């Protein structure tokens, strides 16, 4: 968190434009949840980037021998405070949202609140990662897009209109996730 605070620190004599909150966003109530850090790679590279709330984690403890001595069989879990995105983390002064919360965005963007334009307050720009590694059903992704359109957003993403985007009951055929862009006008 301190590195993030330093990276978004305002320049001299410029008012702050970014608020940093010491909490993880999720859908639902405020509370404590476990943040799970995935194990190191087989080649010994330390994991500094793969983590998720345990509710959304695909990482599991292993009771069998692992390929590398630097890998832990039991994953590291840390208790973290969570706050709901709608009604708590999102505040009226926010106009741009970058949502990448390792699977929690699926529940946030699938929620009834997402469809309601008022839930988004003054947000005009949204960028989020859709984790097809956590939810492979393209129909679920389309449901989220419909939610955003109902809230007044125009939505763009790579491959829009491709075969996987237009056919019914398709499972995501690729190994990567999508970055999705959405904009809307706020009066």
Secondary structure as GFF3:
##gff-version 3
##sequence-region A 1 187
A	DSSP	alpha_helix	2	7	.	.	.	ID=ss1
A	DSSP	beta_strand	24	26	.	.	.	ID=ss2
A	DSSP	beta_strand	31	37	.	.	.	ID=ss3
A	DSSP	beta_strand	51	53	.	.	.	ID=ss4
A	DSSP	three_ten_helix	54	56	.	.	.	ID=ss5
A	DSSP	beta_strand	76	84	.	.	.	ID=ss6
A	DSSP	pi_helix	85	89	.	.	.	ID=ss7
A	DSSP	beta_strand	96	99	.	.	.	ID=ss8
A	DSSP	alpha_helix	104	110	.	.	.	ID=ss9
A	DSSP	alpha_helix	112	115	.	.	.	ID=ss10
A	DSSP	three_ten_helix	117	120	.	.	.	ID=ss11
A	DSSP	beta_strand	125	130	.	.	.	ID=ss12
A	DSSP	alpha_helix	138	150	.	.	.	ID=ss13
A	DSSP	beta_strand	154	157	.	.	.	ID=ss14
A	DSSP	alpha_helix	163	166	.	.	.	ID=ss15
A	DSSP	beta_strand	178	183	.	.	.	ID=ss16
###
